[in-house]
Amino acid sequence: MPNILSLSDLDPRKDDYATQVVERLLHAGVSAGASDIHVDTSPSSVLVKWRVAGELLTVAEIPDGVSTKILARIKALSRLI
């Protein structure tokens, strides 16, 4: 599955990795005209999908080891925690 959004230049070992990933996902999603963003978990990774013009596109695959921090960041921004 090809990723539309590249996250390969970000270092998952850095403390601000989750912040950088979420910022990039949101900024790029808005720029692409996404009406919503889906975060789907799979056994080995997290798939990020955008709905653009009614079509759900997989835009990034994030390794499962960092998904908890990324989901926590999204919840914090959404004031869900």
Summary of the structure (lengths in Angstrom):
residues: 81
radius of gyration: 12.1
end to end distance: 32.2
largest distance: 35.2
contacts: 204
relative contact order: 0.21
helix: 36%
strand: 28%
